[in-house]
Amino acid sequence: MKRLIQVILVIVIPEIIIFTLIGTINPDKIIMPFDNSKIQRVQHDSLPADHKTFASLQKDFKSGQEVTAACLKCHTNRGKEFMHNEHWKWLKTDTTVNGNVVVLGKENVPNNFCIGINSNEHHCSECHAGYGYGNKNFDFHDQNNIDCLVCHDNTKTYKKGEDGEPASSVNLSYVAQHVGYPTRENCLECHGKGGGGNNVKHGDLEMAQVSCTRDVDVHMANKKKDDLNMECTACHKTHNHHISGDLYTLSTSNNNSMGCTQCHTEAPHKSKLLNQHFQQVACQTCHIPTYAKVNPTKVDWDWSTAGQFDHGEPYREIDSLSPDSFSKYSTGHGTAIMAKHLTPDYVWFNGNAKIHMFTDKITESPMVFNKLIGSYEDNINPKDINHPSKIYPVKIMHGKQIYDYNYKTLIQPHTVGPKGSGAYWSDFDWNASARTGMAYLGLPYSGKYAFVKTESYWLLNHMVSPKEDALKCESCHSHHSRLAKLTGFYLPGRDKNSAIEIGGVLFLILVILGVGGHTTLRILSKKQ
Amino acid sequence: MKKVYIYRRFERFWHWTQTLLILTLALTGFEIHGTYHLMGFEKAVLVHDNAAFTYMGLLILIFFWLFITGEWRMYMPTKKHIFDQIEYYIHGIFHNAEHPTKKTMYHKFNPLQQGTYFALDFIILPVMVVSGAFYIFFGDSLKYHNGYAIEPIAYIHVAGAFLLLGFVIAHVYLTTTGYKPLSAIKAMVTGWEEMSDEEAEVAVRENIRMLMHFSQRKIMNAENVEDDDMFEESLSREIDNSKAMMIDFQRKLKESNVGYFKIDKEGKYVEVNDIWRKLYANTETPEPIGKDYRLNRKAEDRKTVEKVFDQVMKGKTITGSIVARYNTDGTKSYHTISASPYYENNKVAGMEGYIIDRG
């Protein structure tokens, strides 16, 4: 009895105490309340005035230009201001990592969706913040051509048609009398529908975010009373019509960047270890676990299959590939794959990109439109100490599109136009389309075309999930790591040295065999 | 069989804490490594770190203990008897040979253990502690680390984990090679190790020798020279004293009323002493050798003695049971009985004990 008590006192009780503590104490937890003070909502200086009663708006506007002229009568300098805005210019000036100044825009940078605007402005300019952009002769210096309403309409009735003119259904007087700060509807009308349809281009920006739950987008959610209900401009802060935010399909540097830390601190977690991940992992990586949460986005566009006919007629066809994806064929567009509930790809990225232009030679396949620059090396020894490479989530858009076989450059096809104009969607003739498009662009075409695989990278910044849905440790620190493709550095839980693994297991097997053999011999010798 | 006190309290505490810590570290470590999914990476990292820091604390206590008690010397590898020990494990153990080295409180390890524990405590564990500390340091300071350091550190840590796991398996197996399969584990819990009489004798003599050795070394004269004269004089006086005590004890035993008996496993008396014969003189069994122990009992008392006998044959020791014996005149006498098993070839061969008359 005494001995039992001694064993309990010396061994049992101390072990219970020690291991209870080991199992429950969490030294990683930050107990002090952390600083939330940075989280503050943008406040507008004043509410927009009620334009209903303004005398200069009490007329029957015949054209968009008339409305703009009326706007500029009071907002005297805003026109000049807006003429520096990329929504107007469709061009921007940026610097490359080498320090070269480049001018990038829709006219000299192709993509792997509809490829390019040149010779197709008639249709593309439905998303241009101007009136009458039907061809390259558009007058970018006439401020009356600015379309104020596309961004400032608060009636949700404004629509644009061909050449960017207001659609005939629009009551311009009614819209002009109800203008205000841009709402998410204004922005998403173009940014959610880029690439020819809802959510086609970005994958994380679509019309569902007009009205969504926290599960879809924790910032833009507005279905419940306590939802944050943030408009686009809450983050994309805008002063004098200068809008913050870079899109890396058309940016080479981060000189206009914005992000989570505008509101959140750099140590927002209650775990020290999680906060340390800020050095290597972008917020988006864990907090945007899936994209295209509601409607499908385009992930692959193969133009090379275009031009097939059904009984001599162009046709369309849709095939389901899985519950979340389908392929779409049309004679004019070729084959596309649409998918939703997608897991992002991940890249090292330091805020700089290399943009492929129409004049650049194709040197590899797949050809990459926007090489996101970054590496693990650049994380630990960053070139720019303020912008080290971090891991970011991206949507990779795969394409296969026309290029000049002899000159090794991408081709701008003429796609939109009437029959006989060489427009591919009417004539289905790649040669004519290429010749017309390239002549319009002022670049040579050798006459021989082929198709090349291409990729473009779309950083995912929207559709941030509620914190409960953020990635768990195992999402990366495991065999099935989401970061499986990011090699060249040791990631605990993911990486193993096969020699040590095999050696270790063999060693254990030898020990067990030795123990088993010895036991057997002992039992046999006892019996004898 | 005898039991000898081998492991002191702190040693037992440290051993079992260390056991649980190593198992916890292995369980969580291999989860972090990605071998299986159990409690989740986050929880596993937390528990692994907590256990690691606890182990560092324990290791400081352990090394402090080893240093203060001088028992670190037990860990220094030696070639002495090493081939005897190897020979024992690959041959002798299958032929009921004696362990070539004996375990005592002052010398717990055989030469193979000495080598293994030296490698474990002075090479593998320090490597694990240092690599683990570096792992935490570089892992925690993502900003400053040179990026690639964590890879070799992790590989060293994992290799060490495999070695430790192999050690644990072999170590648990080798605990079964003691006097009885569970002797070593019981000893690690209670401190008392079961041994054969011969081994126990070696252990006791070793304890005495060590104490004498300490005594001899801890006495010096005014010239700072070990005073062997005083030691020897004291020792011989102490031995005389002990001898006198032993003689006195035996004399007292003879003069006392304690009856001695020995019964084999069939229940037949093998040996009794004069006092026993005197106590049983008035019964039907004055001369018991070769007779059954139940002879001179009535039915209701048989149960009592049979219970005592059965329990002792199961290996238990009985003290102070009261049993009755029947005299020829029909009266009843009582005595208390204390009995314990005796062993031949490691098996219970019968019981022996003492009876004291209660009048």
Chai-1 contact restraints between the chains, C-beta under 6 A:
chainA,res_idxA,chainB,res_idxB,connection_type,confidence,min_distance_angstrom,max_distance_angstrom,comment,restraint_id
A,R3,B,T190,contact,1.0,0.0,6.0,A-B,restraint_1
A,V7,B,V189,contact,1.0,0.0,6.0,A-B,restraint_2
A,V10,B,R9,contact,1.0,0.0,6.0,A-B,restraint_3
A,V10,B,R12,contact,1.0,0.0,6.0,A-B,restraint_4
A,V10,B,F13,contact,1.0,0.0,6.0,A-B,restraint_5
A,I11,B,R12,contact,1.0,0.0,6.0,A-B,restraint_6
A,I11,B,W16,contact,1.0,0.0,6.0,A-B,restraint_7
A,E15,B,L20,contact,1.0,0.0,6.0,A-B,restraint_8
A,I22,B,N50,contact,1.0,0.0,6.0,A-B,restraint_9
A,I22,B,A51,contact,1.0,0.0,6.0,A-B,restraint_10
A,I22,B,T54,contact,1.0,0.0,6.0,A-B,restraint_11
A,I25,B,N50,contact,1.0,0.0,6.0,A-B,restraint_12
A,Q276,B,L142,contact,1.0,0.0,6.0,A-B,restraint_13
A,Q279,B,L142,contact,1.0,0.0,6.0,A-B,restraint_14
A,Q279,B,K143,contact,1.0,0.0,6.0,A-B,restraint_15
A,Q280,B,L142,contact,1.0,0.0,6.0,A-B,restraint_16
A,I380,B,G147,contact,1.0,0.0,6.0,A-B,restraint_17
A,C473,B,F41,contact,1.0,0.0,6.0,A-B,restraint_18
A,C473,B,E42,contact,1.0,0.0,6.0,A-B,restraint_19
A,E474,B,F41,contact,1.0,0.0,6.0,A-B,restraint_20
A,H477,B,F41,contact,1.0,0.0,6.0,A-B,restraint_21
A,S478,B,G34,contact,1.0,0.0,6.0,A-B,restraint_22
A,H479,B,G34,contact,1.0,0.0,6.0,A-B,restraint_23
A,Y490,B,I150,contact,1.0,0.0,6.0,A-B,restraint_24
A,Y490,B,E151,contact,1.0,0.0,6.0,A-B,restraint_25
A,G493,B,I32,contact,1.0,0.0,6.0,A-B,restraint_26
A,G493,B,G34,contact,1.0,0.0,6.0,A-B,restraint_27
A,N497,B,Y155,contact,1.0,0.0,6.0,A-B,restraint_28
A,I500,B,Y155,contact,1.0,0.0,6.0,A-B,restraint_29
A,I500,B,V158,contact,1.0,0.0,6.0,A-B,restraint_30
A,I500,B,A159,contact,1.0,0.0,6.0,A-B,restraint_31
A,G504,B,F162,contact,1.0,0.0,6.0,A-B,restraint_32
A,F507,B,F162,contact,1.0,0.0,6.0,A-B,restraint_33
A,F507,B,G166,contact,1.0,0.0,6.0,A-B,restraint_34
A,L508,B,G166,contact,1.0,0.0,6.0,A-B,restraint_35
A,V511,B,G166,contact,1.0,0.0,6.0,A-B,restraint_36
A,V511,B,I169,contact,1.0,0.0,6.0,A-B,restraint_37
A,V511,B,A170,contact,1.0,0.0,6.0,A-B,restraint_38
A,V515,B,Y173,contact,1.0,0.0,6.0,A-B,restraint_39
A,L521,B,F94,contact,1.0,0.0,6.0,A-B,restraint_40
A,S525,B,F94,contact,1.0,0.0,6.0,A-B,restraint_41
